[in-house]
Amino acid sequence: MNGNMAAAMELRCWGGDWGLPSVHTESLIVLAYAKFSGAKVTVSPIDWTWRTLTATVPELLCGDSAVQEPTQILNFLRKQRFNADFELTARQGADTMAYIALIEEKLMPAVLHTFWVDAENYANLTRPWFASHSPFPLNFIVPSRHANAALSRILLTKGEAPLHRITEVEGKIYSDAKECLNLLAYRLGQANFFFGNSPTSLDAFVFGFVAPLYKASLPSSPLQSHLKQLDNITHFCDNILAVYFSSDHPSPPPPVQESMDANLQKLTQLVNKESNLIEKMDDNLRSSPQHKPHRPEPKPSLASEKNSTPA
């Protein structure tokens, strides 16, 4: 066993809420895959720390390695012999890559829009949550930076620019997302997981994108309403939560106000200079009339004792 395999692994991510181990899609993907593959990771939520501004999450720390982005983290875990895809055929492996690409192209923009661009959801759910989980004075800046990054990512994915043209692609974003959810529901069928009775990386990606949309108390979301009509997808999420996360929802430590030191003073000065500009940018983004204020043994599923599911 090499040094990295022997080293403890720490996963930095956003903390949990809404009955989920993390409210953050990318963090959820890695958390789920770690469970599926049997990787033992220590979860370190960044909530109420300076890392809410400075860190890129999820981030896996192992020995001298620091790996970011879900795809890179999953590849790193596979190299450590934590491979949830070990039993997939070549065809299933190709299907996995195709479906993940579909999710990132068709579903991701709508999930980002739902939480970060939709004015009602942002004002009543997303912004208050991330502000309340960031220390002063970062609570004034972290939500806006995430919102700006989300909008830029949507436009990059859809190939649209400049920023004010978001209204021209909103309809397409949501129709693509509903089509993607329908395709995933069709592919899943009545099975517990996408490739039989054991979860794989595709299950982790679907769970990461769908679970927050399913569980969040969104004041405005036709996409959530559409998702809740897909009973097999919602059961898929509930099953993963019950089987893999029922006994250990990683929760962040209670907020502790860090002492006022030189770094805090400098950061406060920075925030004072930038906050007005960021707030103006934040308002401009929502000025559109469209926006109203080692692999373990497979665990039994919830329904496994009642009837068996074909692979």
Secondary structure, DSSP 8 states (H G I E B T S, - for coil): --HHHHS-EEEEE---BTTBS-S-HHHHHHHHHHHHHT--EEEEE-TTSTHHHH--SSEEEETTEEEESHHHHHHHHHHTT--TTTT--HHHHHHHHHHHHHIIIIIHHHHHIIIIISHHHIIIIIHHHHHHTS-TTGGGTHHHHHHHHHHHHHHHHHT--SGGGGGGTHHHHHHHHHHHHHHHHHHHTTSSBTTBSS--HHHHHHHHHHHHHHHS--SS-HHHHHHHT-HHHHHHHHHHHHHHSTT--------------HHHHHHHHHHHHHHHHHHHHHHHHT-STT-----------TTTTT-----
